Each structure stands twice: as structure tokens, then as C-alpha cells.
Amino acid sequence: MAQIDFDVAVIGYGPTGLTAASLLGQLGHRVLVVERWPSLYGLPRLTHIDGEPARLLSFACDIEEALRDS
């Protein structure tokens, strides 16, 4: 079995894990994401959003598309 090295592991692929993994990857880090569910959860987990999380999210994705579904 081949060894694969990662710089960081993100545990959980909810809104926070998704954003963290995306931002770290954009910065050039090798990111491992571990999620217990075999597919996307399918139910909303983001309860509110204000200025600071929206600002961080805008670096990770298309903020208009993300907020449209929130």
C-alpha cells in the first residue's frame, strides 16, 4: 500500500470543513478530508451567517450561489 502524505486533515465535511478544506487547498496545502457519511448529508446544517463567515466563504466559493441555497 502506497503512503500518501498530507499537510492537514479536516475531520467532517459540513459547511465549516468544506470551507476549511477549500481554503487550505487554494493555499497549496495537501488536504485530507474525513467524513463519516458516504455521501453529502442532504439536510441544512448552516443555521445562520453574518459578515465574517460570509467574507471567509467568499474566498472559498461563489458566495451568491452559496447564499442562494442557505
Residue frames as a rotation matrix with the C-alpha (Angstrom) as fourth column:
MET 1
0.584 0.812 0.000 0.00
0.812 -0.584 0.000 0.00
0.000 0.000 -1.000 0.00
ALA 2
-0.213 -0.662 0.718 1.42
0.639 -0.651 -0.410 3.38
0.739 0.371 0.562 -1.02
GLN 3
-0.167 0.086 -0.982 1.91
0.874 -0.448 -0.187 6.04
-0.456 -0.890 0.000 1.63
ILE 4
0.084 0.260 0.962 0.31
0.655 -0.742 0.143 9.38
0.751 0.618 -0.233 0.85
ASP 5
-0.631 -0.385 -0.673 1.39
0.764 -0.455 -0.457 12.45
-0.130 -0.803 0.582 2.80
PHE 6
0.364 0.756 0.544 -0.96
0.673 -0.617 0.407 15.29
0.643 0.218 -0.734 3.71
ASP 7
-0.649 -0.559 0.516 -0.27
0.113 -0.742 -0.661 18.62
0.753 -0.370 0.544 5.33
VAL 8
-0.755 0.492 0.433 -3.57
-0.634 -0.381 -0.673 18.78
-0.166 -0.783 0.600 7.19
ALA 9
-0.772 0.615 -0.162 -6.59
0.536 0.766 0.354 16.59
0.342 0.187 -0.921 7.90
VAL 10
-0.646 0.695 0.316 -10.07
-0.731 -0.682 0.005 18.09
0.218 -0.228 0.949 8.07
ILE 11
-0.923 0.374 -0.094 -12.48
0.384 0.867 -0.319 15.96
-0.038 -0.330 -0.943 10.06
GLY 12
-0.067 0.977 -0.201 -16.08
0.574 -0.127 -0.809 16.46
-0.816 -0.169 -0.553 8.92
TYR 13
-0.856 -0.209 0.473 -17.32
0.517 -0.326 0.792 17.75
-0.011 0.922 0.387 5.57
GLY 14
0.289 0.917 -0.276 -20.06
0.890 -0.364 -0.275 20.06
-0.352 -0.166 -0.921 6.77
PRO 15
0.902 0.145 0.407 -20.09
0.328 -0.843 -0.426 23.76
0.282 0.518 -0.808 5.94
THR 16
0.754 -0.654 0.057 -17.04
-0.530 -0.555 0.641 24.51
-0.387 -0.514 -0.765 8.11
GLY 17
0.126 -0.720 0.682 -14.99
0.156 0.694 0.703 21.53
-0.980 0.018 0.200 6.95
LEU 18
0.492 0.145 0.858 -15.84
0.852 0.122 -0.509 22.21
-0.179 0.982 -0.064 3.31
THR 19
0.970 -0.115 0.216 -14.75
-0.061 -0.968 -0.243 25.84
0.237 0.222 -0.946 3.62
ALA 20
0.537 -0.813 0.223 -11.58
-0.507 -0.100 0.856 24.98
-0.674 -0.573 -0.466 5.54
ALA 21
0.149 -0.471 0.869 -10.56
0.511 0.789 0.340 22.27
-0.846 0.394 0.358 3.05
SER 22
0.694 0.178 0.697 -11.21
0.714 -0.294 -0.635 24.57
0.092 0.939 -0.332 0.10
LEU 23
0.929 -0.346 0.130 -9.24
-0.356 -0.933 0.062 27.49
0.100 -0.104 -0.989 1.53
LEU 24
0.361 -0.835 0.415 -6.32
-0.347 0.293 0.891 25.29
-0.866 -0.465 -0.185 2.61
GLY 25
0.276 -0.203 0.939 -6.20
0.746 0.661 -0.076 23.64
-0.606 0.722 0.335 -0.82
GLN 26
0.881 0.091 0.465 -6.17
0.391 -0.693 -0.606 27.03
0.267 0.715 -0.646 -2.54
LEU 27
0.749 -0.643 0.161 -3.18
-0.636 -0.631 0.444 27.96
-0.184 -0.435 -0.881 -0.38
GLY 28
0.157 -0.713 -0.683 -1.31
-0.761 0.354 -0.544 24.91
0.630 0.605 -0.487 -1.69
HIS 29
-0.402 -0.256 0.879 -1.74
-0.834 0.498 -0.236 22.54
-0.377 -0.828 -0.414 1.24
ARG 30
-0.633 0.220 -0.742 -2.34
-0.250 0.849 0.465 18.85
0.733 0.480 -0.483 0.65
VAL 31
-0.437 0.608 0.663 -5.65
-0.896 -0.235 -0.376 18.28
-0.072 -0.759 0.647 2.44
LEU 32
-0.848 0.301 -0.437 -7.25
0.233 0.951 0.203 15.03
0.477 0.070 -0.876 3.57
VAL 33
-0.377 0.806 0.456 -10.97
-0.890 -0.451 0.061 15.23
0.255 -0.383 0.888 4.38
VAL 34
-0.942 0.126 -0.310 -12.55
0.202 0.953 -0.227 12.53
0.267 -0.276 -0.923 6.53
GLU 35
-0.405 0.890 0.210 -16.35
-0.894 -0.433 0.111 12.26
0.189 -0.142 0.972 6.67
ARG 36
-0.737 0.111 0.667 -18.39
-0.290 0.839 -0.460 9.53
-0.611 -0.532 -0.586 8.30
TRP 37
0.355 0.927 0.121 -21.26
-0.179 0.194 -0.965 9.67
-0.918 0.321 0.234 5.82
PRO 38
-0.234 -0.495 0.837 -20.75
0.653 0.558 0.512 8.06
-0.720 0.666 0.193 2.37
SER 39
-0.226 0.196 0.954 -22.45
0.839 -0.459 0.293 10.95
0.496 0.866 -0.060 0.54
LEU 40
-0.803 -0.036 0.595 -23.41
-0.131 -0.963 -0.235 14.56
0.582 -0.266 0.768 1.21
TYR 41
-0.930 0.360 -0.081 -25.68
0.166 0.212 -0.963 14.85
-0.329 -0.909 -0.257 4.24
GLY 42
-0.630 0.686 0.364 -28.59
0.577 0.100 0.811 16.36
0.520 0.721 -0.458 2.32
LEU 43
0.536 0.792 -0.290 -30.07
0.802 -0.371 0.469 18.43
0.264 -0.484 -0.834 5.13
PRO 44
0.414 -0.387 0.824 -29.14
-0.071 -0.916 -0.394 22.01
0.907 0.105 -0.407 6.01
ARG 45
0.325 -0.372 -0.870 -26.59
0.921 0.335 0.201 22.40
0.216 -0.866 0.451 8.80
LEU 46
-0.786 -0.542 0.299 -25.81
0.490 -0.840 -0.233 26.09
0.377 -0.037 0.925 8.42
THR 47
-0.071 0.836 -0.544 -28.06
0.989 -0.012 -0.148 27.88
-0.131 -0.548 -0.826 10.91
HIS 48
0.880 0.303 -0.367 -27.05
0.255 -0.951 -0.173 31.49
-0.401 0.059 -0.914 10.31
ILE 49
0.003 -0.894 0.448 -24.47
0.993 -0.049 -0.105 33.55
0.116 0.445 0.888 8.55
ASP 50
0.800 0.159 -0.578 -23.19
0.278 -0.952 0.124 37.02
-0.531 -0.260 -0.806 9.28
GLY 51
0.855 -0.380 -0.354 -20.45
-0.517 -0.688 -0.509 39.20
-0.051 0.618 -0.785 7.86
GLU 52
-0.027 -0.978 0.209 -17.30
-0.894 0.117 0.432 37.33
-0.446 -0.175 -0.877 8.92
PRO 53
-0.179 -0.030 0.983 -18.34
0.142 0.988 0.056 33.80
-0.974 0.149 -0.173 7.82
ALA 54
0.830 0.513 0.220 -19.70
0.304 -0.086 -0.949 35.27
-0.468 0.854 -0.227 4.57
ARG 55
0.616 -0.686 -0.388 -16.37
-0.770 -0.627 -0.113 37.01
-0.166 0.368 -0.915 3.95
LEU 56
-0.349 -0.762 0.545 -14.43
-0.598 0.629 0.497 33.77
-0.722 -0.153 -0.675 4.50
LEU 57
0.136 0.506 0.852 -16.88
0.369 0.772 -0.518 31.80
-0.919 0.385 -0.082 2.37
SER 58
0.895 0.223 -0.387 -16.45
-0.218 -0.538 -0.814 34.29
-0.390 0.813 -0.433 -0.47
PHE 59
-0.007 -0.968 -0.250 -12.79
-0.947 -0.073 0.313 33.24
-0.321 0.239 -0.916 -0.72
ALA 60
-0.602 -0.252 0.758 -13.75
-0.253 0.960 0.119 29.56
-0.758 -0.121 -0.641 -0.99
CYS 61
-0.474 0.535 0.699 -16.65
0.805 0.585 0.098 29.61
-0.357 0.609 -0.708 -3.46
ASP 62
-0.657 0.418 0.628 -19.19
0.221 -0.689 0.690 31.65
0.721 0.592 0.360 -5.38
ILE 63
-0.968 0.207 -0.143 -20.81
0.096 -0.218 -0.971 33.45
-0.232 -0.954 0.192 -2.43
GLU 64
-0.452 0.852 -0.266 -24.00
-0.889 -0.454 0.059 34.30
-0.070 0.263 0.962 -4.35
GLU 65
-0.090 0.393 -0.915 -24.60
-0.437 0.810 0.391 30.64
0.895 0.435 0.099 -5.18
ALA 66
-0.750 -0.255 -0.610 -23.79
0.376 0.595 -0.710 29.52
0.544 -0.762 -0.351 -1.64
LEU 67
-0.916 0.394 -0.079 -26.15
-0.155 -0.528 -0.835 32.02
-0.371 -0.753 0.544 -0.02
ARG 68
-0.416 0.790 -0.451 -28.94
-0.822 -0.115 0.557 31.29
0.388 0.602 0.698 -2.50
ASP 69
-0.002 0.384 -0.923 -29.28
-0.027 0.923 0.384 27.79
1.000 0.026 0.008 -1.02
SER 70
-0.829 -0.384 -0.406 -28.78
0.377 0.153 -0.914 28.81
0.413 -0.910 0.018 2.62
